[in-house]
Amino acid sequence: MSAVWAVRLAEKAEHDLLDALVWTTDQFGALQADDYLETLTLALEALTDGPNIVGSKVRDDIGLGIRTLHVARLGRKGRHLVVFRLADGQVIDVIRLLHDSMDLAKHLPD
């Protein structure tokens, strides 16, 4: 069994998560927002298995060392991407949680 990876959310990623939940609540109600929170949480928790999990993609096209994981996985629906990079040790830094229709490169730090 491999060691568990630590997953850290940047401040912007935390704001992205809250924004997605507020929008979902406004558009579809609190029950749907709770369900979407579970979808987002499951995607983040999946990263504790490491960066090479099924669905993870290397995205050097938008930034060196950037990877993404779509939250629509394992039968769950969603429209967000977990944008992350590897840090020292077995640590994954989640930079952003962005809607999949966005131009990701425009929303990443330099």
C-alpha positions as CSV (number, residue, x, y, z in Angstrom):
1,M,0.0,0.0,0.0
2,S,1.4,3.4,-1.0
3,A,1.5,6.4,1.4
4,V,-1.3,8.8,1.4
5,W,-0.7,12.1,-0.3
6,A,-1.5,15.4,1.4
7,V,-3.8,17.7,-0.5
8,R,-3.7,21.5,0.2
9,L,-6.1,24.0,-1.1
10,A,-4.8,27.5,-2.0
11,E,-6.9,30.4,-0.9
12,K,-8.2,31.0,-4.4
13,A,-9.2,27.3,-4.6
14,E,-11.2,27.7,-1.3
15,H,-12.9,30.7,-2.8
16,D,-13.7,28.8,-6.0
17,L,-15.3,26.1,-4.0
18,L,-17.5,28.5,-2.0
19,D,-18.4,30.4,-5.2
20,A,-19.5,27.1,-6.9
21,L,-21.6,26.2,-3.9
22,V,-23.3,29.6,-3.7
23,W,-24.0,29.6,-7.4
24,T,-25.4,26.0,-7.2
25,T,-27.6,27.0,-4.3
26,D,-28.9,30.0,-6.1
27,Q,-29.6,28.1,-9.3
28,F,-30.7,24.7,-8.0
29,G,-31.3,24.8,-4.3
30,A,-29.5,23.7,-1.1
31,L,-30.0,20.0,-1.7
32,Q,-28.3,20.1,-5.1
33,A,-25.5,22.2,-3.6
34,D,-25.0,19.6,-0.9
35,D,-24.7,16.9,-3.6
36,Y,-22.3,19.0,-5.6
37,L,-20.2,19.6,-2.5
38,E,-19.9,15.8,-2.1
39,T,-18.9,15.6,-5.8
40,L,-16.1,18.2,-5.3
41,T,-15.0,16.6,-2.0
42,L,-14.7,13.2,-3.6
43,A,-12.5,14.5,-6.4
44,L,-10.3,16.2,-3.9
45,E,-10.1,13.2,-1.6
46,A,-9.2,11.0,-4.7
47,L,-6.0,13.0,-5.0
48,T,-4.8,11.5,-1.7
49,D,-4.0,8.5,-3.8
50,G,-1.5,10.6,-5.7
51,P,-1.4,12.6,-8.9
52,N,-1.5,9.7,-11.3
53,I,-5.1,8.6,-10.5
54,V,-7.4,7.7,-13.3
55,G,-8.6,10.9,-15.0
56,S,-5.7,13.1,-14.0
57,K,-4.1,14.9,-17.0
58,V,-0.8,16.6,-17.4
59,R,-1.5,20.1,-18.7
60,D,1.8,21.6,-19.5
61,D,0.0,23.4,-22.3
62,I,-1.5,25.8,-19.7
63,G,1.5,25.9,-17.3
64,L,4.6,23.9,-16.5
65,G,3.8,21.2,-14.0
66,I,0.0,21.8,-14.0
67,R,-2.4,18.9,-13.9
68,T,-6.2,18.7,-13.9
69,L,-8.8,16.3,-12.6
70,H,-12.4,16.6,-13.8
71,V,-14.9,16.2,-11.0
72,A,-17.3,14.4,-13.3
73,R,-16.0,10.9,-12.5
74,L,-17.1,7.6,-11.1
75,G,-20.7,8.2,-12.2
76,R,-21.0,11.7,-10.6
77,K,-21.9,14.7,-12.7
78,G,-20.1,18.1,-12.5
79,R,-18.6,20.8,-14.5
80,H,-15.4,21.7,-12.6
81,L,-11.8,20.9,-12.9
82,V,-9.4,20.5,-10.0
83,V,-6.3,22.4,-11.1
84,F,-3.2,21.3,-9.2
85,R,0.6,20.8,-9.1
86,L,3.0,18.7,-7.1
87,A,4.8,20.2,-4.1
88,D,7.8,18.9,-2.2
89,G,7.3,15.4,-0.7
90,Q,4.0,13.7,-1.2
91,V,2.0,17.0,-1.3
92,I,-0.5,18.1,-3.9
93,D,-1.3,21.8,-4.1
94,V,-4.8,22.6,-5.5
95,I,-4.4,25.9,-7.2
96,R,-7.9,26.5,-8.4
97,L,-11.3,24.8,-8.9
98,L,-12.5,26.1,-12.2
99,H,-15.5,25.6,-14.4
100,D,-14.6,23.4,-17.3
101,S,-15.8,26.1,-19.8
102,M,-13.3,28.6,-18.6
103,D,-10.0,29.5,-20.2
104,L,-7.9,27.9,-17.5
105,A,-4.6,29.6,-18.4
106,K,-6.2,33.0,-17.7
107,H,-7.1,32.1,-14.2
108,L,-3.8,30.6,-13.0
109,P,-1.2,32.5,-11.1
110,D,2.0,33.4,-13.0
